[in-house]
Amino acid sequence: MKIDRYKFGVMIVDGKEFTKDLKIFPERIVENWWRKEGHKLYLEDIQDIVSYRPEVLVVGTGAYGFMKVQREVEEKLRELGIHLIADKTSRSADIFNHLVEEGKKVCGAFHLTC
């Protein structure tokens, strides 16, 4: 999967447009992703990604970086050896693509708005 473009509220992945938050796995996309709390990322919000055990999880925290990754997420990922990269969604999209091009087993969790 490759992110073709991101702008506030819209992400295009492999030619398909998404206007709701999403999670990207190497072979599928989870559309219309809802979290326990809109601007906080908890472990239960990404349990499917944790179970998948990617090498890297890239989190797009929104256009302005409002979504915050909770400490429990950071600790669990570190415990499992999953590298976490969290940044504003525009930068995270670029990082995600770079890791995919490098052949890494990478998943993404992207907040598309604020």
C-alpha positions in Angstrom: 0.0 0.0 0.0 1.2 3.5 -0.8 -0.2 6.8 0.3 -0.6 8.9 -2.9 -1.6 12.1 -1.2 -2.8 13.6 2.1 -4.5 17.0 2.7 -6.7 18.0 5.6 -9.5 15.5 5.9 -8.6 13.4 2.8 -6.1 10.6 2.2 -5.6 8.8 -1.1 -4.2 5.3 -0.8 -3.5 3.3 -3.9 -5.8 5.5 -5.9 -8.7 5.3 -3.5 -9.9 8.3 -1.5 -10.7 8.2 2.2 -12.3 11.0 4.2 -12.5 9.3 7.6 -9.6 8.1 9.8 -8.1 4.9 8.7 -5.7 2.1 9.6 -3.4 0.7 6.9 -2.1 -2.8 6.9 0.2 -4.2 4.1 -2.8 -6.1 2.5 -5.9 -4.2 3.7 -7.3 -0.9 4.9 -9.6 -0.5 7.9 -11.9 2.4 6.9 -13.8 4.8 9.2 -11.6 4.1 12.2 -13.1 5.2 15.5 -11.2 5.5 18.7 -12.2 5.4 22.4 -11.6 9.1 22.5 -11.2 11.2 19.4 -7.9 12.9 20.2 -6.3 10.1 22.2 -4.8 6.9 21.0 -5.3 4.0 23.4 -4.1 0.4 23.1 -7.6 -0.9 22.5 -7.8 1.4 19.4 -5.0 -0.4 17.7 -5.4 -4.0 19.1 -5.6 -5.4 15.6 -2.3 -3.7 14.6 -0.6 -5.0 17.8 -1.8 -8.5 17.1 -0.5 -8.2 13.5 3.0 -7.4 15.0 4.5 -5.1 12.3 8.1 -3.9 12.5 6.9 -0.3 12.6 3.7 1.5 13.4 3.4 4.9 11.9 0.7 7.1 13.6 -0.5 10.3 11.9 -1.7 12.5 14.7 -3.7 14.9 12.5 -2.9 17.9 10.5 -2.0 19.9 13.6 -0.9 17.0 15.8 -3.9 17.1 18.2 -4.2 13.3 18.6 -1.9 12.1 21.5 -0.5 8.6 21.8 -1.1 7.4 25.3 1.8 6.1 27.4 0.3 2.6 27.6 0.6 2.4 23.8 4.2 3.5 23.8 5.1 1.0 26.6 3.3 -2.0 25.0 4.8 -1.4 21.5 8.3 -1.1 23.0 7.7 -4.3 25.0 6.8 -6.1 21.8 9.6 -4.7 19.8 7.3 -2.6 17.5 9.0 0.7 16.6 6.5 3.6 17.0 6.7 6.8 14.9 4.1 9.4 15.6 4.0 12.8 13.9 1.6 15.1 12.1 -0.2 13.2 9.4 1.5 14.9 6.4 4.9 13.9 7.7 3.7 10.5 8.8 2.4 9.8 5.4 5.8 10.5 3.9 7.5 8.3 6.5 5.0 5.5 5.9 5.8 5.5 2.2 9.5 5.6 2.8 9.3 2.6 5.1 7.2 0.7 2.6 9.7 1.4 -0.1 12.4 0.0 2.1 10.5 -3.2 2.4 9.6 -2.9 6.1 6.5 -4.6 7.6 4.7 -1.4 8.4 1.2 -0.5 9.5 -0.3 3.0 9.8 -3.0 4.6 11.9 -4.0 8.0 10.5 -6.1 10.8 12.0 -7.1 12.9 8.9 -8.4 16.1 10.4 -7.2 18.2 13.4 
